[in-house]
């Protein structure tokens, strides 16, 4: 009976919705326990439109093609003009302070890269990040939806509460000097954990901010025909 209750708790773990009025201590606790939280309506309509247009232009003019659309790999946050929408959105004291507090003052880099994807092509296959996984190299990510996103338009999914297990697996998997040999796909490399840590899609409106620790099992979604998805992420680590 006890094991049954534990299984129910794991399956029904709820995604925490915070605001910038929550303390850093609240945020750190949720990240430590759940590995993820969201802030709904983080961007006001004018800021959202400005960032949407800026990121879409980056995807059209500077991004590489990949099987589902365009994939933009940008520089560190410090390389962007201070008046650019990306810099203005991500140069926030609470974000910087959260990262510093979460890493307990370590010397890792806030905003080491900016990434964006514009998905608009339908392919009946998965990209590597479409498999449930933890990142081989740890990051804290600030992930913004720039379009309304549901399961039909590639919703990001994560296994709430899997962060500690992912941290354990990542450290154990780095028994090799080869990045490519680090086993990090849950479905393929640790299939016994799939049912224990079920992935939940995060369906949300444009302007939603997802903050997550990449030891948390997570995966990208896949757009159905006629759908699109535009997202931008700040990687800190």
C-alpha distance (Angstrom), angle and dihedral (degrees) to the residues before:
residue distance angle dihedral
X1 . . .
X2 3.81 . .
X3 3.82 91.2 .
X4 3.80 89.3 49.3
X5 3.81 90.9 54.8
X6 3.81 90.8 48.3
X7 3.80 90.4 53.2
X8 3.80 91.6 49.5
X9 3.80 90.7 49.7
X10 3.79 91.7 52.0
X11 3.79 93.7 48.2
X12 3.81 94.2 46.7
X13 3.82 100.0 43.3
X14 3.79 106.1 142.7
X15 3.79 126.2 -131.1
X16 3.81 108.2 -116.7
X17 3.80 117.3 -126.1
X18 3.80 111.7 -155.2
X19 3.80 135.3 170.9
X20 3.78 133.8 -146.3
X21 3.80 86.3 -99.5
X22 3.78 89.4 70.2
X23 3.78 113.3 97.8
X24 3.79 121.8 -107.5
X25 3.80 86.6 -114.8
X26 3.82 89.5 59.1
X27 3.79 91.3 49.9
X28 3.81 94.1 47.1
X29 3.79 91.2 49.7
X30 3.81 93.0 51.2
X31 3.80 91.8 46.7
X32 3.80 91.3 48.6
X33 3.80 93.3 49.8
X34 3.82 104.3 30.8
X35 3.80 102.8 18.5
X36 3.81 92.9 -136.6
X37 3.79 145.5 50.0
X38 3.80 135.1 172.3
X39 3.78 135.7 -141.2
X40 3.80 111.4 -152.0
X41 3.81 120.4 -145.6
X42 3.79 90.1 10.0
X43 3.82 92.9 155.2
X44 3.78 122.7 54.6
X45 3.80 115.8 -131.8
X46 3.81 96.8 -98.6
X47 3.82 94.1 47.9
X48 3.80 90.6 45.0
X49 3.81 92.5 52.5
X50 3.79 92.5 46.8
X51 3.80 93.2 49.0
X52 3.82 92.7 42.8
X53 3.81 92.1 54.3
X54 3.81 93.3 43.8
X55 3.81 94.1 49.7
X56 3.80 93.2 43.1
X57 3.80 89.4 53.3
X58 3.81 90.2 49.7
X59 3.80 89.2 51.9
X60 3.81 92.0 49.3
X61 3.80 97.7 44.8
X62 3.81 108.2 26.3
X63 3.81 107.2 22.2
X64 3.77 128.7 96.7
X65 3.77 123.8 -122.6
X66 3.78 119.5 -106.1
X67 3.78 132.5 173.3
X68 3.83 95.1 -82.7
X69 3.80 101.5 36.9
X70 3.81 132.8 -72.0
X71 3.81 127.6 -12.3
X72 3.81 117.9 -161.1
X73 3.81 118.5 -159.9
X74 3.77 108.5 -170.8
X75 3.79 134.5 -175.1
X76 3.79 129.4 -102.9
X77 3.79 117.1 -56.3
X78 3.81 89.6 -110.4
X79 3.83 89.7 63.9
X80 3.82 93.6 63.7
X81 3.80 121.0 90.3
X82 3.78 110.0 -98.9
X83 3.80 89.6 -123.2
X84 3.82 93.2 54.7
X85 3.83 117.6 109.2
X86 3.81 91.9 -122.1
X87 3.79 92.6 54.7
X88 3.79 93.8 44.0
X89 3.81 93.3 49.5
X90 3.80 96.8 45.5
X91 3.80 101.5 34.8
X92 3.79 92.0 84.5
X93 3.80 123.2 140.6
X94 3.80 92.7 -139.6
X95 3.83 91.4 54.9
X96 3.78 93.0 47.2
X97 3.80 91.8 45.6
X98 3.81 92.7 46.8
X99 3.78 91.1 52.9
X100 3.80 92.0 46.8
X101 3.80 92.7 48.0
X102 3.80 93.7 44.0
X103 3.80 90.6 52.4
X104 3.81 90.0 43.0
X105 3.80 93.1 -121.3
X106 3.80 96.4 -52.3
X107 3.81 118.6 159.4
X108 3.82 97.6 -112.0
X109 3.80 116.8 130.6
X110 3.80 125.5 -93.9
X111 3.81 108.7 -143.0
X112 3.78 98.9 3.9
X113 3.82 91.3 163.1
X114 3.79 142.1 5.0
X115 3.80 119.1 -143.2
X116 3.79 130.9 -176.6
X117 3.78 135.2 177.4
X118 3.77 131.6 -163.3
X119 3.79 108.2 -163.3
X120 3.79 116.2 -167.5
X121 3.80 105.8 133.3
X122 3.79 122.1 89.9
X123 3.79 116.1 -137.3
X124 3.80 121.6 168.9
X125 3.79 92.9 -134.3
X126 3.79 140.4 70.4
X127 3.76 129.3 -104.1
X128 3.80 114.9 -138.3
X129 3.80 91.2 -96.2
X130 3.81 88.6 52.8
X131 3.80 88.5 76.9
X132 3.79 117.3 82.7
X133 3.81 104.7 -99.7
X134 3.79 149.3 141.8
X135 3.81 118.7 -121.6
X136 3.78 115.6 -98.8
X137 3.80 90.1 -138.8
X138 3.79 113.6 44.2
X139 3.82 122.0 -115.9
X140 3.75 141.1 163.2
X141 3.79 106.3 -135.6
X142 3.80 132.2 -158.3
X143 3.81 102.5 -157.0
X144 3.82 121.7 -171.3
X145 3.79 127.2 -164.6
X146 3.81 107.9 -142.4
X147 3.80 94.4 -178.7
X148 3.81 130.7 38.2
X149 3.80 105.2 -87.6
X150 3.80 133.1 -162.8
X151 3.80 133.2 155.9
X152 3.81 91.6 -76.3
X153 3.81 91.4 56.3
X154 3.78 100.7 46.0
X155 3.80 106.5 -82.3
X156 3.80 114.9 -162.6
X157 3.81 111.4 -115.6
X158 3.79 131.8 -159.4
X159 3.80 140.4 175.5
X160 3.79 104.0 -119.2
X161 3.79 110.6 -140.3
X162 3.81 96.9 20.5
X163 3.82 96.7 106.0
X164 3.82 96.8 100.0
X165 3.80 92.1 48.6
X166 3.78 91.2 47.0
X167 3.79 90.7 51.0
X168 3.81 90.0 51.6
X169 3.81 92.9 47.9
X170 3.81 94.0 46.1
X171 3.79 93.6 53.8
X172 3.82 91.1 46.0
X173 3.82 92.3 47.1
X174 3.81 92.9 57.0
X175 3.80 92.3 78.1
X176 3.80 87.3 116.0
X177 3.79 134.4 64.0
X178 3.81 89.8 -137.4
X179 3.81 114.7 95.2
X180 3.82 89.8 -159.9
X181 3.81 92.2 57.2
X182 3.80 95.7 55.2
X183 3.81 103.6 112.1
X184 3.79 108.5 -136.0
X185 3.82 108.7 144.8
X186 3.78 110.0 103.9
X187 3.82 97.1 -162.3
X188 3.81 92.3 53.0
X189 3.82 106.3 25.4
X190 3.83 102.8 31.8
X191 3.84 104.7 21.3
X192 3.81 92.5 158.2
X193 3.83 88.0 70.2
X194 3.81 98.1 54.8
X195 3.81 95.2 86.0
X196 3.81 92.7 38.5
X197 3.81 92.6 56.2
X198 3.83 107.2 30.6
X199 3.80 116.2 -165.7
X200 3.80 118.2 -121.5
X201 3.81 122.4 -156.9
X202 3.80 116.4 -127.3
X203 3.79 104.9 -138.7
X204 3.79 109.5 -174.2
X205 3.78 147.3 143.3
X206 3.78 127.1 -91.6
X207 3.78 109.4 -82.2
X208 3.81 94.7 42.6
X209 3.81 115.6 136.0
X210 3.82 120.1 -148.6
X211 3.80 116.9 -165.3
X212 3.79 114.5 -167.7
X213 3.77 144.7 164.5
X214 3.80 108.7 -128.8
X215 3.80 93.1 -136.4
X216 3.81 82.5 75.0
X217 3.80 109.9 95.9
X218 3.80 107.1 -107.1
X219 3.78 143.8 154.9
X220 3.76 141.9 -170.6
X221 3.77 122.6 -111.2
X222 3.78 131.6 -125.5
X223 3.80 125.8 -121.5
X224 3.76 119.0 -128.7
X225 3.80 119.8 -134.4
X226 3.78 112.3 -66.4
X227 3.82 93.8 18.2
X228 3.80 130.6 107.5
X229 3.78 138.9 -165.6
X230 3.80 130.1 -162.0
X231 3.82 119.2 -172.5
X232 3.81 137.6 160.2
X233 3.81 128.3 -158.5
X234 3.79 134.8 -165.8
X235 3.81 111.7 -150.5
X236 3.80 118.0 -151.8
X237 3.75 120.3 -175.1
